[in-house]
Amino acid sequence: MNRFEKAKRYYQSIEIPAELNDVIEDALSATPRKKKHRIASKVLLSAACLLIVFTTALNASEVFAQSVYNIPVLGEFARVITWREYRQHDDYRLIDVKVPQLANTGNTALEKRVNNEIQKKIDEIITRTEQEAKELYQLFVDEGRENEYHKLEVSVDYEIKRSDQRTASFVLTKFVMFTSANVEQFFYNVDLQTGKDITLQDLLGPKYKEIADKSIQAQIEQRKAEDENNIFFDGTDGIEGFTGISEDQNFYINEQGNPVVVFEKYEIAPGYMGIQEFEISVK
C-alpha cells in the first residue's frame, strides 16, 4: 500500500467528535446564507486536516496525548482509542489487523489489563488462522488441487460504540473469508472511573435478566410481525430459539447509554437473518 492509500484510509477512519460538529454548526448559523456553502466546505476541509495532524501527534507522543486528555472536548477524543495497523501474508493466508488500545484514561492498570486482553485475543486469532490455513492448503495438496487454492483472508477490525468520561465500549471483529464468510465478535465495556468491566446488571439493575428477556422477546415478535421473512427459531424442528440471555451475554453500549444485546449468526435465527441486535432501554 503506497503512502497516499495509507493516508486515505487513515483519514477515512477518523471519527469527528460530536463537539466539533456543534462548533461548525454554530459558526454556520451565524453566517449569511450565500456564504454558507463556500465557508462550510472550507471549515470541513480545515477540520479534517486538523484532525489528521491531531490524531497523528496523539499516537506519536504519549506526553502530547496526556496533555490533551485534560482539555475539554479534545480530551474526549484523545482518551478513547489509539491505532496500530499491520498486515501479514504468506503462501497460505492474508491478514489485515487494526489493533485498538485504551489510552490516556488516567488508570494505567486498567489500560494494561484491557490492552493485554486485546493483544492476547489477536495473537490467538493469528496463531489459529495460521494453523487453519496450513491445514486447508494441505487438503488441496492431498487432492492434487493445490493450483486451485486461494489464500485464507482474515481481517481484524474494531468499532467504537460509546466513549465519554466514564465509559468505553467497543467491539473487536474477526472476519474470515475462504469459500464462505465467517464473523466473530468480542465485546469490551469498561467503566473508566472504577476500572471494572460493565455488566448488564450494572446498567439494568438487579432484575436485568427479566428486563432484557422481556424486551428481546417483544422485539422478536415485532420483527416477525413487520415482515413474514423475519424468521426466528422457536423450538420446532429441534432447533431451540431464544429462551433468555446467558450469564456471559454479548452486548455493547450505544451512544444513548443503552445496552445492545447481540446474538451471533445462527444463534437464534437462520443464517440469512445475520447477526441480531436488540437495544434495551435504560430507564
PAZAPA-4460 file (N, C-alpha, C; in steps of 0.05 Angstrom, whole numbers, plus 32768, in hexadecimal, padded with zeros to 4 digits):
% residues 283
    n_x    n_y    n_z   ca_x   ca_y   ca_z    c_x    c_y    c_z   seq   type   mol
   8011   7FE8   8000   8000   8000   8000   8012   8019   8000     1      M     A
   800D   802B   7FED   801E   8043   7FEC   8015   8058   8001     2      N     A
   8025   806D   8003   8020   8081   8018   8005   808F   8015     3      R     A
   7FFD   8093   7FFB   7FE4   80A1   7FF6   7FCD   808F   8000     4      F     A
   7FCD   8075   7FFA   7FB8   8063   8003   7FB7   8061   8021     5      E     A
   7FCF   8061   802E   7FD0   8060   804B   7FC3   8079   8057     6      K     A
   7FCA   8090   804C   7FBF   80A9   8055   7FA1   80AA   8051     7      A     A
   7F98   80A0   803A   7F7B   80A0   8034   7F6C   808F   8048     8      K     A
   7F76   8076   804D   7F69   8064   8060   7F69   8070   807C     9      R     A
   7F80   807C   8083   7F82   8088   809E   7F6E   809F   80A1    10      Y     A
   7F6B   80B0   808C   7F59   80C6   808D   7F3C   80BC   8090    11      Y     A
   7F35   80A7   8081   7F1A   809C   8081   7F13   808F   809C    12      Q     A
   7F28   8087   80AB   7F23   8079   80C4   7F1E   808D   80DB    13      S     A
   7F24   80A6   80D7   7F22   80BA   80EC   7F05   80C1   80F2    14      I     A
   7EFD   80BF   810B   7EE2   80C7   8113   7EE3   80E3   811E    15      E     A
   7ED2   80F5   8113   7ED1   8110   811C   7EC1   8112   8136    16      I     A
   7ECC   811C   814C   7EBD   811E   8165   7EA4   812E   8161    17      P     A
   7E8F   8127   8171   7E75   8135   816F   7E79   8153   8175    18      A     A
   7E8B   8159   8188   7E8F   8175   8190   7E99   8186   8178    19      E     A
   7EA9   817A   8167   7EB3   8188   8150   7E9D   818F   813C    20      L     A
   7E8A   817C   8139   7E73   8181   8128   7E63   8199   8133    21      N     A
   7E61   819A   814D   7E52   81B1   815A   7E5F   81CB   8154    22      D     A
   7E7A   81CB   8155   7E89   81E4   814F   7E84   81ED   8133    23      V     A
   7E85   81DA   8120   7E81   81E0   8104   7E65   81EB   80FF    24      I     A
   7E51   81DE   810C   7E35   81E7   8108   7E31   8203   8113    25      E     A
   7E3D   8209   812A   7E3B   8224   8135   7E47   8239   8123    26      D     A
   7E5E   8232   8117   7E6B   8244   8104   7E5A   824A   80EC    27      A     A
   7E4E   8235   80E1   7E3D   8237   80C9   7E24   8246   80CE    28      L     A
   7E18   8243   80E6   7DFE   8250   80EC   7E01   826E   80EE    29      S     A
   7E1A   8277   80F3   7E1F   8294   80F5   7E28   82A0   80DB    30      A     A
   7E27   8291   80C5   7E31   8299   80AC   7E1B   829E   8098    31      T     A
   7E1C   82B3   8087   7E07   82B7   8072   7E05   829F   8060    32      P     A
   7DED   8299   8057   7DE7   8281   8048   7DF9   827F   802F    33      R     A
   7DFE   8294   8020   7E0D   8293   8008   7E2A   8289   800C    34      K     A
   7E34   828E   8024   7E50   8286   8029   7E52   826B   8037    35      K     A
   7E3B   8260   803F   7E3C   8248   8050   7E49   8231   8041    36      K     A
   7E41   822D   8028   7E4B   8215   801A   7E69   8216   8016    37      H     A
   7E73   822E   800E   7E90   8231   800A   7E9F   822F   8024    38      R     A
   7E95   823B   8039   7EA2   823A   8053   7EA1   821E   805F    39      I     A
   7E8A   8211   805B   7E88   81F6   8066   7E9D   81E3   805A    40      A     A
   7EA2   81E6   8040   7EB6   81D5   8034   7ED1   81DA   803F    41      S     A
   7ED8   81F4   8043   7EF2   81FB   804E   7EF5   81F2   806B    42      K     A
   7EDF   81F5   807A   7EE0   81ED   8096   7EE4   81CF   8099    43      V     A
   7ED5   81C0   8089   7ED7   81A3   808B   7EF2   8199   8082    44      L     A
   7EFD   81A5   806D   7F17   819E   8063   7F2C   81A4   8078    45      L     A
   7F2A   81BC   8084   7F3D   81C3   8099   7F3B   81B1   80B1    46      S     A
   7F22   81AA   80B8   7F1E   8199   80CF   7F2A   817D   80CA    47      A     A
   7F26   8173   80B2   7F31   8159   80AB   7F4F   8159   80AD    48      A     A
   7F5C   816E   80A2   7F79   8170   80A3   7F83   8172   80C0    49      C     A
   7F75   8182   80D0   7F7D   8185   80EC   7F7B   816A   80FB    50      L     A
   7F66   815B   80F5   7F62   8142   8102   7F77   812E   80FB    51      L     A
   7F80   812E   80E1   7F96   811C   80D9   7FAF   8123   80E8    52      I     A
   7FB6   813D   80E9   7FCE   8145   80F7   7FCC   813F   8115    53      V     A
   7FB4   8144   8120   7FAF   8140   813C   7FB2   8122   8143    54      F     A
   7FA5   8111   8133   7FA6   80F4   8139   7FC2   80E9   8136    55      T     A
   7FD0   80F2   8121   7FEC   80E9   811D   7FFD   80F0   8135    56      T     A
   7FFB   8109   813F   800B   8111   8156   8002   8102   816F    57      A     A
   7FE9   80FD   8171   7FDE   80EE   8188   7FEA   80D2   818A    58      L     A
   7FEC   80C5   8173   7FF6   80AA   8173   8015   80A9   8175    59      N     A
   8022   80BE   816D   803F   80BF   816C   804B   80C7   8187    60      A     A
   803C   80D7   8196   8047   80E2   81AF   8035   80DD   81C7    61      S     A
   803F   80CD   81DA   8030   80C8   81F2   802D   80E1   8203    62      E     A
   8041   80F2   8203   8040   810B   8212   802A   811D   8207    63      V     A
   802A   8120   81EC   8015   8130   81DF   7FF9   8125   81E5    64      F     A
   7FF6   810B   81E3   7FDC   80FE   81E8   7FD3   8103   8204    65      A     A
   7FE5   8101   8218   7FDD   8105   8233   7FD5   8122   8239    66      Q     A
   7FE3   8135   822C   7FDC   8151   822F   7FC1   8157   8223    67      S     A
   7FBC   814C   820C   7FA2   8150   81FE   7F8B   8144   820E    68      V     A
   7F91   812F   821D   7F7D   8121   822D   7F6F   8135   8240    69      Y     A
   7F7E   8148   824A   7F74   815B   825E   7F65   8173   8252    70      N     A
   7F63   8174   8237   7F56   818A   822A   7F39   8181   8223    71      I     A
   7F24   8191   822C   7F09   818A   8225   7F06   8187   8207    72      P     A
   7EF3   8177   81FE   7EEE   8172   81E2   7F04   8160   81D5    73      V     A
   7F1C   816B   81D4   7F32   815B   81C9   7F38   8143   81DA    74      L     A
   7F35   8145   81F4   7F39   812F   8205   7F28   8117   81FF    75      G     A
   7F0F   811D   81F7   7EFD   8107   81F0   7F08   80F7   81D9    76      E     A
   7F13   8104   81C6   7F1E   80F7   81AE   7F38   80E8   81B5    77      F     A
   7F48   80F4   81C6   7F63   80E9   81CB   7F61   80D0   81DD    78      A     A
   7F4D   80CF   81ED   7F4C   80BA   8201   7F44   809F   81F7    79      R     A
   7F37   809E   81E0   7F29   8086   81D8   7F3C   8070   81CE    80      V     A
   7F46   8073   81B6   7F54   805C   81AA   7F6B   8067   8199    81      I     A
   7F82   805A   819B   7F98   8060   8188   7F9A   8048   8175    82      T     A
   7FA7   804D   815E   7FA8   8039   8149   7FC3   802C   8145    83      W     A
   7FC3   8013   813D   7FDB   8006   8132   7FD1   7FF3   811D    84      R     A
   7FDC   7FF5   8105   7FD2   7FE5   80EE   7FEA   7FD7   80E1    85      E     A
   7FE5   7FBE   80DA   7FFA   7FAF   80CC   7FEE   7F99   80BB    86      Y     A
   7FFE   7F8F   80A9   7FF6   7F7A   8097   800A   7F63   8097    87      R     A
   8000   7F4A   8096   8011   7F33   8094   8007   7F22   807D    88      Q     A
   801A   7F17   806D   8011   7F05   8058   8027   7EF1   8052    89      H     A
   801F   7ED9   804A   8031   7EC4   8042   8024   7EB4   802C    90      D     A
   802D   7E9B   8028   8022   7E8B   8013   8006   7E81   8019    91      D     A
   7FFD   7E83   8032   7FE4   7E77   803A   7FCE   7E8B   8042    92      Y     A
   7FD6   7EA3   804A   7FC2   7EB5   8055   7FCA   7ED2   8051    93      R     A
   7FB6   7EE4   8054   7FB9   7F01   8053   7FAA   7F0D   806A    94      L     A
   7FB9   7F1A   807B   7FAD   7F25   8094   7FB0   7F43   8095    95      I     A
   7F9A   7F51   809A   7F9B   7F6E   809F   7F90   7F73   80BC    96      D     A
   7FA0   7F81   80CC   7F99   7F85   80E8   7F99   7FA2   80EF    97      V     A
   7F84   7FAB   80FD   7F83   7FC5   810A   7F80   7FC0   8127    98      K     A
   7F93   7FC9   8137   7F93   7FC3   8153   7F8A   7FDB   8163    99      V     A
   7F74   7FD8   8172   7F6B   7FEE   8183   7F7B   7FEE   819D   100      P     A
   7F7E   8006   81A8   7F8C   8008   81C2   7F7E   801D   81D3   101      Q     A
   7F79   8016   81EC   7F6F   8029   81FF   7F86   8039   8209   102      L     A
   7F83   8054   8209   7F9A   8065   8210   7F91   807F   821D   103      A     A
   7FA3   808A   822E   7F9E   80A4   823A   7F85   80A6   824A   104      N     A
   7F7F   8090   8259   7F68   8090   826A   7F6F   809A   8286   105      T     A
   7F89   809C   828C   7F91   80A2   82A7   7F93   808A   82B9   106      G     A
   7F8E   8073   82AD   7F8F   8059   82BC   7FA0   8046   82AD   107      N     A
   7FBA   8046   82B2   7FCC   8035   82A3   7FC7   8017   82A8   108      T     A
   7FBE   8010   82C0   7FB8   7FF4   82C5   7FA1   7FEA   82B3   109      A     A
   7F8D   7FFB   82B1   7F76   7FF4   829F   7F7F   7FF2   8282   110      L     A
   7F8F   8005   8279   7F98   8004   825E   7FA9   7FEB   8258   111      E     A
   7FBA   7FE4   826B   7FCB   7FCD   8267   7FBA   7FB3   8266   112      K     A
   7FA6   7FB1   8278   7F95   7F9A   8278   7F86   7F97   825E   113      R     A
   7F78   7FAC   8256   7F68   7FAA   823E   7F79   7FA6   8225   114      V     A
   7F8E   7FB5   8223   7FA0   7FB3   820B   7FAD   7F98   8209   115      N     A
   7FB4   7F8C   8220   7FBF   7F71   8220   7FAB   7F5D   8217   116      N     A
   7F92   7F60   8220   7F7C   7F4E   8217   7F78   7F50   81F9   117      E     A
   7F79   7F68   81EF   7F75   7F6C   81D2   7F8C   7F5F   81C3   118      I     A
   7FA5   7F64   81CB   7FBC   7F59   81BD   7FBC   7F3B   81BF   119      Q     A
   7FB4   7F30   81D6   7FB3   7F13   81D8   7F9F   7F07   81C5   120      K     A
   7F88   7F14   81C3   7F73   7F0B   81B1   7F7C   7F0C   8194   121      K     A
   7F89   7F21   818C   7F93   7F24   8171   7FA9   7F0F   816B   122      I     A
   7FBB   7F0B   817E   7FD0   7EF7   817B   7FC4   7EDB   8177   123      D     A
   7FAE   7ED5   8186   7FA1   7EBC   8184   7F94   7EB9   8168   124      E     A
   7F88   7ECE   815E   7F7C   7ECE   8143   7F91   7EC8   812E   125      I     A
   7FA8   7ED6   8130   7FBD   7ED3   811C   7FC8   7EB6   811C   126      I     A
   7FCD   7EAC   8135   7FD8   7E91   8137   7FC5   7E7C   812D   127      T     A
   7FAB   7E80   8134   7F97   7E6C   812C   7F93   7E6C   810D   128      R     A
   7F92   7E84   8102   7F8D   7E86   80E5   7FA6   7E7C   80D5   129      T     A
   7FBD   7E7F   80E1   7FD5   7E74   80D4   7FD3   7E55   80D1   130      E     A
   7FCB   7E49   80E7   7FC8   7E2C   80E7   7FB2   7E23   80D4   131      Q     A
   7F9B   7E31   80D5   7F85   7E2A   80C4   7F8C   7E2D   80A7   132      E     A
   7F9B   7E43   80A0   7FA2   7E47   8084   7FB5   7E31   807A   133      A     A
   7FC8   7E29   808A   7FDA   7E13   8082   7FCB   7DF9   807F   134      K     A
   7FB8   7DF4   8090   7FA8   7DDB   808E   7F97   7DDB   8074   135      E     A
   7F8B   7DF2   806E   7F7B   7DF5   8056   7F8D   7DF1   803D   136      L     A
   7FA4   7DFD   803D   7FB6   7DFA   8027   7FBE   7DDD   8023   137      Y     A
   7FC3   7DCF   8039   7FCC   7DB3   8037   7FB6   7DA2   802C   138      Q     A
   7F9D   7DA8   8032   7F86   7D9A   8026   7F86   7D9C   8008   139      L     A
   7F8B   7DB4   7FFE   7F8C   7DB8   7FE1   7FA3   7DA9   7FD5   140      F     A
   7FBA   7DA9   7FE3   7FD1   7D9A   7FD9   7FCB   7D7C   7FD8   141      V     A
   7FBF   7D72   7FED   7FB9   7D55   7FEE   7FA6   7D4D   7FD8   142      D     A
   7F95   7D5F   7FCF   7F82   7D59   7FBA   7F8D   7D61   7F9E   143      E     A
   7FA6   7D6A   7F9D   7FB2   7D71   7F84   7FA6   7D8B   7F78   144      G     A
   7F9C   7D9C   7F89   7F8F   7DB5   7F7F   7F9C   7DCE   7F8B   145      R     A
   7FB6   7DCC   7F90   7FC4   7DE3   7F9D   7FC2   7DFC   7F8C   146      E     A
   7FC0   7DF9   7F71   7FBE   7E10   7F60   7FA4   7E1F   7F63   147      N     A
   7F90   7E12   7F6F   7F76   7E1E   7F73   7F74   7E2D   7F8E   148      E     A
   7F88   7E29   7F9F   7F87   7E35   7FB9   7F8A   7E53   7FB8   149      Y     A
   7F7A   7E61   7FC7   7F7D   7E7E   7FC9   7F80   7E84   7FE7   150      H     A
   7F8E   7E99   7FED   7F96   7E9F   8009   7F7D   7EA4   801B   151      K     A
   7F80   7E9A   8033   7F6C   7EA0   8048   7F6F   7EBE   804F   152      L     A
   7F5A   7ECD   804D   7F5B   7EEA   8052   7F4F   7EEF   806E   153      E     A
   7F5E   7EFD   807E   7F55   7F03   8099   7F59   7F21   809F   154      V     A
   7F44   7F2D   80A9   7F47   7F49   80B2   7F3D   7F4C   80CF   155      S     A
   7F4C   7F5C   80DE   7F44   7F62   80F9   7F41   7F80   80FB   156      V     A
   7F2A   7F89   8103   7F24   7FA6   8104   7F14   7FAB   811D   157      D     A
   7F0E   7FC5   8122   7EFE   7FCB   813A   7EEC   7FE3   8134   158      Y     A
   7ED8   7FE6   8144   7EC5   7FFC   8142   7EC0   8007   815E   159      E     A
   7EC3   8021   8161   7EBD   802E   817B   7E9F   8033   817C   160      I     A
   7E92   8029   8190   7E75   802C   8194   7E6E   8044   81A6   161      K     A
   7E7D   8048   81BA   7E79   805E   81CC   7E93   8066   81DA   162      R     A
   7E98   8080   81DD   7EB0   8089   81EA   7EAB   80A4   81F7   163      S     A
   7EAD   80A5   8211   7EA9   80BE   821F   7EBB   80BD   8238   164      D     A
   7EB6   80CF   824B   7EC8   80D1   8262   7EC7   80B8   8274   165      Q     A
   7EB1   80A9   8272   7EAD   8092   8284   7EAF   8078   8275   166      R     A
   7EA7   8077   825C   7EA3   805D   824F   7EB2   805B   8235   167      T     A
   7EBE   8043   8231   7EC9   803C   8217   7EBD   8021   820F   168      A     A
   7EAF   8021   81F9   7EA2   8009   81EF   7EAA   8006   81D1   169      S     A
   7EB6   7FEF   81CB   7EBE   7FEA   81AF   7EBE   7FCC   81A9   170      F     A
   7EBD   7FC6   818F   7EBA   7FAA   8187   7ED1   7FA3   8174   171      V     A
   7EDF   7F8E   817B   7EF4   7F83   816A   7EE8   7F6D   8158   172      L     A
   7EEC   7F70   813E   7EDF   7F5D   812B   7EF4   7F4F   811A   173      T     A
   7EF1   7F34   811A   7F02   7F24   8108   7EF1   7F1B   80F0   174      K     A
   7EFA   7F20   80D8   7EEC   7F19   80C0   7EFE   7F06   80B0   175      F     A
   7EF4   7EEE   80AB   7F03   7EDA   809C   7EF5   7ED3   8082   176      V     A
   7F04   7ED4   806C   7EF8   7ECE   8052   7F08   7EB8   8044   177      M     A
   7EFA   7EA2   803D   7F06   7E8D   802D   7EF1   7E85   8018   178      F     A
   7EE4   7E6F   801C   7ECE   7E68   800A   7EB5   7E77   8013   179      T     A
   7EB4   7E7E   802C   7E9E   7E8E   8037   7EA8   7EA1   804C   180      S     A
   7E97   7EB2   8055   7EA0   7EC6   8069   7E98   7EBD   8085   181      A     A
   7EAA   7EC4   8098   7EA5   7EBD   80B4   7EAC   7ED6   80C5   182      N     A
   7E9A   7EDD   80D7   7E9F   7EF5   80E7   7E9E   7EED   8105   183      V     A
   7EB1   7EF7   8114   7EB2   7EF2   8131   7EB7   7F0D   813E   184      E     A
   7EA8   7F13   8153   7EAB   7F2D   8161   7EB2   7F29   817E   185      Q     A
   7EC1   7F3D   8188   7ECA   7F3D   81A4   7EC3   7F59   81B0   186      F     A
   7EB6   7F5A   81C7   7EAB   7F72   81D1   7EB9   7F7C   81EA   187      F     A
   7EBE   7F97   81EA   7ECC   7FA3   8201   7EBB   7FBB   820B   188      Y     A
   7EB3   7FB9   8224   7EA4   7FCF   8230   7EB1   7FD6   824B   189      N     A
   7EBD   7FED   824C   7ECF   7FF4   8263   7EC6   800D   8271   190      V     A
   7EC4   800C   828B   7EBF   8024   829B   7EDB   8031   82A0   191      D     A
   7EDF   8048   8295   7EF9   8055   8296   7EFF   8060   82B2   192      L     A
   7EEB   8064   82C2   7EEF   806F   82DD   7EF5   805A   82F1   193      Q     A
   7EE7   8043   82F0   7EEC   802D   8303   7F01   8019   82F9   194      T     A
   7F05   8019   82DE   7F18   8006   82D2   7F0D   7FEA   82CF   195      G     A
   7EF3   7FE7   82D3   7EE6   7FCD   82D2   7ED6   7FCA   82B7   196      K     A
   7ED2   7FB1   82B0   7EC1   7FAB   8299   7EA4   7FB1   82A0   197      D     A
   7E95   7FBD   828D   7E79   7FC4   8292   7E68   7FAB   828B   198      I     A
   7E55   7FA5   829C   7E44   7F8E   8298   7E27   7F98   8292   199      T     A
   7E17   7F85   8288   7DFB   7F8C   8283   7DED   7F93   829D   200      L     A
   7DF5   7F86   82B3   7DE9   7F8D   82CD   7DF0   7FA9   82D5   201      Q     A
   7E08   7FB2   82CF   7E10   7FCE   82D5   7DFD   7FE2   82C7   202      D     A
   7DF5   7FDB   82AF   7DE5   7FED   829F   7DC7   7FEB   82A4   203      L     A
   7DBD   7FD2   82A9   7DA1   7FCD   82AA   7D97   7FC7   82C6   204      L     A
   7DA9   7FC4   82D9   7DA1   7FBE   82F5   7D9F   7FA1   82FB   205      G     A
   7D97   7F9A   8314   7D97   7F7E   831D   7D84   7F6C   830D   206      P     A
   7D70   7F77   8300   7D5D   7F67   82F0   7D65   7F69   82D2   207      K     A
   7D7E   7F6C   82CD   7D88   7F70   82B2   7D80   7F5A   829F   208      Y     A
   7D81   7F41   82A8   7D7A   7F2A   8296   7D5D   7F2B   828E   209      K     A
   7D4C   7F30   82A2   7D2F   7F32   829C   7D29   7F49   8289   210      E     A
   7D36   7F5F   828E   7D31   7F77   827D   7D3B   7F72   8260   211      I     A
   7D53   7F66   825E   7D5E   7F61   8243   7D4E   7F4C   8234   212      A     A
   7D47   7F36   8242   7D38   7F20   8235   7D1D   7F2A   822A   213      D     A
   7D0F   7F3A   823B   7CF5   7F44   8233   7CF8   7F57   821B   214      K     A
   7D0C   7F68   821B   7D0F   7F7B   8205   7D17   7F6D   81EB   215      S     A
   7D29   7F5A   81ED   7D32   7F4C   81D5   7D1C   7F3B   81C9   216      I     A
   7D0C   7F2E   81D9   7CF6   7F1E   81CF   7CE2   7F2F   81C1   217      Q     A
   7CDC   7F47   81CD   7CC9   7F59   81C0   7CD4   7F63   81A5   218      A     A
   7CEE   7F69   81A4   7CF9   7F72   818B   7CFA   7F5C   8175   219      Q     A
   7CFE   7F44   817E   7CFD   7F2D   816B   7CE1   7F2B   815F   220      I     A
   7CCC   7F2D   8170   7CB1   7F2B   8166   7CAA   7F42   8154   221      E     A
   7CB5   7F5A   815A   7CB0   7F71   8149   7CBD   7F6E   812E   222      Q     A
   7CD5   7F64   812D   7CE3   7F5F   8113   7CD5   7F4A   8102   223      R     A
   7CCB   7F36   810F   7CBC   7F21   8101   7CA2   7F2C   80F5   224      K     A
   7C95   7F3E   8104   7C7C   7F4A   80FB   7C81   7F5D   80E4   225      A     A
   7C98   7F6A   80E4   7C9E   7F7E   80CF   7CA4   7F72   80B4   226      E     A
   7CAF   7F5A   80B5   7CB7   7F4D   809C   7CB6   7F2E   809F   227      D     A
   7CA6   7F21   808E   7CA3   7F04   8091   7CBE   7EF5   808B   228      E     A
   7CD1   7F03   807F   7CEB   7EF7   8079   7CFD   7EF8   8091   229      N     A
   7CF6   7F07   80A6   7D05   7F08   80BE   7CFE   7EF0   80CF   230      N     A
   7D0F   7EDC   80CD   7D0A   7EC3   80DB   7D1E   7EBF   80F2   231      I     A
   7D14   7EB6   8108   7D24   7EB0   811F   7D1F   7E93   8128   232      F     A
   7D33   7E86   8132   7D30   7E6B   813C   7D1C   7E6B   8153   233      F     A
   7D0A   7E57   8154   7CF6   7E57   8169   7CF4   7E3B   8176   234      D     A
   7D07   7E2A   8172   7D06   7E10   817E   7CFC   7DFA   816C   235      G     A
   7CEF   7E01   8156   7CE6   7DED   8143   7CFE   7DE2   8133   236      T     A
   7CFA   7DCB   8129   7D0F   7DBD   8119   7D28   7DB8   812B   237      D     A
   7D24   7DB8   8145   7D3B   7DB3   8156   7D4F   7DC9   815A   238      G     A
   7D48   7DE1   814F   7D5B   7DF8   8151   7D50   7E0B   8166   239      I     A
   7D5E   7E0D   817C   7D55   7E1E   8192   7D58   7E3C   818B   240      E     A
   7D44   7E4B   8191   7D46   7E68   818C   7D4F   7E77   81A4   241      G     A
   7D47   7E91   81A5   7D4F   7EA1   81BC   7D40   7E99   81D5   242      F     A
   7D4F   7E93   81EA   7D43   7E8B   8203   7D4C   7E9D   821A   243      T     A
   7D5D   7EB0   8214   7D67   7EC2   8228   7D84   7EC8   8224   244      G     A
   7D8D   7EDE   822F   7DA9   7EE5   822C   7DBB   7ED3   823E   245      I     A
   7DD4   7ED0   8237   7DE6   7EBF   8246   7DF5   7ECF   825B   246      S     A
   7E03   7EC2   826C   7E13   7ECF   8281   7E29   7EE1   8275   247      E     A
   7E34   7ED8   825F   7E4A   7EE7   8252   7E40   7EF2   8237   248      D     A
   7E28   7EFD   8237   7E1B   7F07   821F   7E2C   7F1E   8212   249      Q     A
   7E2F   7F1C   81F8   7E3D   7F31   81E9   7E2B   7F4A   81E7   250      N     A
   7E38   7F61   81EB   7E29   7F7A   81E8   7E3D   7F91   81E6   251      F     A
   7E34   7FA7   81DB   7E43   7FC0   81DB   7E31   7FD6   81E5   252      Y     A
   7E3D   7FEE   81EA   7E2E   8005   81F4   7E2D   801A   81DE   253      I     A
   7E15   8023   81D6   7E13   8036   81C0   7E16   8052   81CA   254      N     A
   7E14   8065   81B7   7E18   8082   81BE   7E02   808C   81D1   255      E     A
   7DEC   807F   81D2   7DD6   8087   81E4   7DDA   807C   8200   256      Q     A
   7DEF   806B   8204   7DF5   805F   821D   7DE5   8046   8222   257      G     A
   7DD7   803C   820E   7DC8   8023   8210   7DD8   800B   8208   258      N     A
   7DD5   7FF4   8216   7DE3   7FDC   820D   7DD5   7FD1   81F4   259      P     A
   7DE5   7FC6   81E2   7DDB   7FBA   81CA   7DE4   7F9D   81CB   260      V     A
   7DD1   7F8A   81CF   7DD7   7F6E   81D1   7DDB   7F62   81B5   261      V     A
   7DF0   7F53   81B2   7DF7   7F48   8197   7DF8   7F2A   8197   262      V     A
   7DEB   7F1F   8182   7DEC   7F02   817E   7DFA   7EFC   8164   263      F     A
   7E0B   7EE8   8164   7E1A   7EE1   814C   7E08   7ED5   8137   264      E     A
   7E12   7ED6   811F   7E04   7EC9   8108   7DFE   7EAC   810F   265      K     A
   7DE6   7EA3   810A   7DDC   7E88   810F   7DD5   7E83   812C   266      Y     A
   7DDA   7E96   813E   7DD6   7E91   815B   7DB8   7E8F   8162   267      E     A
   7DA8   7EA2   8157   7D8C   7EA2   815D   7D7B   7EA4   8144   268      I     A
   7D88   7EA5   812D   7D79   7EA8   8113   7D8A   7E9B   80FD   269      A     A
   7D7D   7E95   80E6   7D8B   7E8A   80CF   7DA2   7E9C   80C6   270      P     A
   7DB5   7E91   80B8   7DCD   7E9F   80B0   7DC7   7EB8   80A0   271      G     A
   7DB2   7EB8   808F   7DAD   7ECF   807E   7DA4   7EE8   808E   272      Y     A
   7D9C   7EE3   80A7   7D94   7EF9   80B8   7DAC   7F08   80C4   273      M     A
   7DC3   7EFB   80C2   7DDC   7F08   80CB   7DDD   7F0C   80E9   274      G     A
   7DEF   7F1D   80F1   7DF2   7F24   810E   7DDA   7F33   8117   275      I     A
   7DCF   7F2C   812E   7DB7   7F39   8138   7DBE   7F4A   8151   276      Q     A
   7DB5   7F64   8150   7DBA   7F76   8166   7DA0   7F81   8172   277      E     A
   7DA0   7F84   818C   7D88   7F8E   819A   7D90   7FA3   81AF   278      F     A
   7D86   7FBB   81AA   7D8B   7FD1   81BD   7D78   7FCF   81D5   279      E     A
   7D83   7FD0   81ED   7D73   7FCF   8205   7D74   7FEA   8212   280      I     A
   7D5D   7FF7   8215   7D5C   8012   8220   7D62   8012   823D   281      S     A
   7D74   8025   8245   7D7A   8029   8261   7D68   803F   826C   282      V     A
   7D58   8038   827F   7D44   804C   8289   7D4F   805A   82A2   283      K     A
***
